Amino acid sequence: MEESDTRMNPNGRNWVSRGGALLAGVMAAWLLAGCGNIFSPKHKVTVDAICAADVEKPAGKSFRLVGKKSVITQSQANVGVIAACVSAALAHAGMFEAPAIAVPDLIVEVSCGQESAPRADPAARETFLELSARPNRAKAMENSREAEIWNVRVSIQGLAGRIESVMPLLSAVAANYTAADTRFQTQIEVPQNNVSITAVREAALKTLDAKAAAAAVGETK
């Protein structure tokens, strides 16, 4: 976790104008596929969460997302979509994203990816999202060197399409386990029509659409 971080707030219309359409498209395809089985009403999600002692739930705390450079340079995913989903999920859990000019209470590092080994069995291939929080007592704007206070890693297996399609699901589950300790890796079943997933997806789409509209207005000036 010592690798340098990069703000998950990429500039340029290429990221934001296509983000909403991309998320809507891949989500529709994934929902129709049922994550590999159209007759399966639930998704199996593996959760592994740890938390420092006496850390309270972060509801009411402000956050800023940062992504490891590896997330941006090695992943084929749209970083804008991932950031929108994670931000929406944390907001749904009671947190709020700090304005650009404000100092956040927490720095939340984001990592995600998909096993890409050439011999990996598609049915066993893992797609994951990991969130790691650090306090920001030093009042930094984007980075914190303080010790991690909670970490949650969630994953599913068998995704054949783009990883953006499961970001509302993984983000919603991860946000639900912030500042929690599962003690060991555990697997849960999440209904496909879970209200938290729907809320995260809709909020992320609104965010992406708003950014696309703002970018379009900026180009006309």
N, C-alpha and C positions, 0 to 999 in steps of 0.2 A: 504493500500500500504506500510505498515511499516514492513511487513514480510521480513525476510532475503532472499537474492537472491542467485541464483546459475547460473553460466555461462551456456548458452545454447550451449555448445561445448563439448558434451559427448565424452569421449575417448573409444577406443575399436572397433574392427572390427564389433562386433555384431550390433552396431548402424549404421555404415556407409556402410558396404558392402551390407546390405539388404535394405538400405534406398531407393536407386534408383529403385530397382525392386518393392518395396512396393508402392512407389509413382506412378510409371507407371501403376501398376496393379489396384490400387484403383481408380486412375483418369480415366482409361479406363472404368471401371465398372460404375462409377458415370456418366460419359458423356453419356454412352449408356442408362442409366436409366433416364437421363434428370432431375435428382434431384426429382424423384418421378413421372415424367410424360414425356414420350419419345416425346410427341408432343409439349412440351413447349419449345420455342426457347430462353426464358429468365429466369433468376433466380432472385427471389425477395430477396433483401438483406436489412436488417435493419441497419441503421447507426446512431450512437450517438457520436458526436465529440465536444469537448470543447477545448478552447485555451486561454492562458493568453493574456492580452492586449499587443499590439505592438510586438508580436512574428512573425518573418518572416518565410516564408517557408524554410524548412531545406535543400533545394537543395545545394549541395556542401559541406555539413557537413559530418563528419565522425561519425560513431556510433559503439557501442558495444551492443550486445544483452545479456540480463540477464533474467533468468526465475525464477519465484517464485518456491520455493520448492514444493508447492502444485501441480504445473504443472507436475513435474517429478514423484512425489511419488503417486499422486492420479489418474493421467490420464493414460489410456491404450495406448495413442498415442505414436508414435515414435518421440521423441524430436528432433532427427537429421533432420527428414523430415520437421518438423515445423520450425526449425531454418533456414533451407535452403530456404524455401518458403518466410519467412519474410525477410530474408536478400536479396533475389533476388528481392522482391517487392520494398524494400526501395532503392535498387540500380537502379531499373527501374525508380524510382521517382527522381533520381538525387543525392542520397546520396551514400556513400561508406563505407564499413565495415573497421574499423581501423585494421591494422596489429596487431598481438599478442603483439609486443613489443612497440606499439605506444599508446599514450594517445588519447582517443576518444573525440570528441566535445560533444557528447550526449550519455547518457546511456538510452537505450530503454528497458523497462521492458515488458516482454511478458507473457500473461496469455491466456489460452484457455481451452475449455471444452465442455461438452455436458450434458444436463439435463438427469439425470439417475434415477429419481424417479420411483419406480416400477409401479405406476399407471399413469405415464405420457402417454398421447396419442402420439403414434409415429408420427402422422401427425403434431402435435403441438410441438414436442420436439425441443428445441433450441440448435444449435451448434454455439459457439461464438469464436471470437478472439479479444483480447484487447491489444493495444499498449499504453504505457505511457512513455513519454520522460522527462528526467531531464537534465539540463545543467551540465557541468563538469568543472566548473571554478577552482575547487580544484585540477584538474589534477590527479584524481584517475584513476586506471587502470580498475576497474570493478564495483565500486559502487559509487553512488552519494547520498548525504543527502540533496541536494538542492530541492527546491519546484518544483513540476511538472509544466511543461510549456504547454504541450498539451497531450490530451488523446483521443483515438478513439476506440470505441467498435463496431464491426460489427458482424452480426449474420444471420443465415438462419434457417428455420424451416422445419422439415420433413425429415431430413437426416436419412436413415436407416442403412447405412454402417459405415465404419471407418471415423473418422474426418479428417484424412490426405487427403482424397479425395477432400475436399473443401478448403484446405489450400491455393492452388494457387488463387482461387476466393477470399476468405476472405482477404488474404494478399494483393492482388492487390487493392481491394477496400479500405482497411485500409490505405495503403500507399498513395492513392489518396486524403485522408482526413487528412493527417498529418498537424498540425498547422492550422486547420480549426475549425469553430464553426458553427454547424448546428442549434444551439439555442434550438432545441428540437429533439427528436427521429424521424427519417424520414425513409421512405422505398423507395428504388430505384430499378429499373429493369436493370439487366446486361445481355447483349446478351451472349449466351453460347459460341460463337466463338469470344468473345472480345479479341483484340490483346494483351492487357496487361496481361490477364490471361494466354494466350499462351506463352508470353515472360517469365513470372514468372515461369511457369511450366518447360519450357525448360531449363532455367538458373538453377533452383533448381536441375533438373536431372543431369546436367553437373557437378554441385558442388558435389553432392552425388557420382557420378561415379568417379570423380577425387579423392575424399577422400577414396573410396573403393580401387582404384588402388594404392594409396600411402600406405594404410594399408597393402595391399597384398605384396608390395615390402618390407615394413618394416619387415614383418614376415619371409621373405626369407633370411634376412641378419643374 
